[in-house]
Amino acid sequence: MNKFLVLGGTGTTGRRIAARLRSAGHDVRTASRTGSDVRLDLDDPSTWAPALDGITAAYLVEPTVRPGDRLARFADRALASGVRRLVLLSASRASDPSHPLHAVEQTVRG
């Protein structure tokens, strides 16, 4: 059985994704800095392993689009921990190498 991780699970899109997955009978874990099933701070890699434990699919969203590769590093860690499917809320210009989501989009596509 698949277990889904929804980043930003207390935000606008994450909350909706989690609700739809749960209504379809899926096992869902929400992740955010506060108020979710598990605490996840993309700036604190020590929070990543507990969030990813037992997860087979993940919905990724960058809560604060800024320069850096923290979400790409999280996606790499997710794949290394056994996650088989990643879905990314991206942006139309993320294919541009200068866009902050470019690195994670390349990871998800790969």
Rosetta blueprint (number, residue, H / E / L):
1 M L
2 N L
3 K E
4 F E
5 L E
6 V E
7 L E
8 G L
9 G L
10 T L
11 G L
12 T H
13 T H
14 G H
15 R H
16 R H
17 I H
18 A H
19 A H
20 R H
21 L H
22 R H
23 S H
24 A L
25 G L
26 H L
27 D E
28 V E
29 R E
30 T E
31 A E
32 S E
33 R L
34 T L
35 G L
36 S L
37 D L
38 V E
39 R E
40 L L
41 D L
42 L L
43 D L
44 D L
45 P H
46 S H
47 T H
48 W H
49 A H
50 P H
51 A H
52 L H
53 D L
54 G L
55 I L
56 T L
57 A E
58 A E
59 Y E
60 L E
61 V L
62 E L
63 P L
64 T L
65 V L
66 R L
67 P L
68 G L
69 D L
70 R H
71 L H
72 A H
73 R H
74 F H
75 A H
76 D H
77 R H
78 A H
79 L H
80 A H
81 S L
82 G L
83 V L
84 R L
85 R E
86 L E
87 V E
88 L E
89 L L
90 S L
91 A L
92 S L
93 R L
94 A L
95 S L
96 D L
97 P L
98 S L
99 H L
100 P L
101 L L
102 H H
103 A H
104 V H
105 E H
106 Q H
107 T H
108 V H
109 R H
110 G L
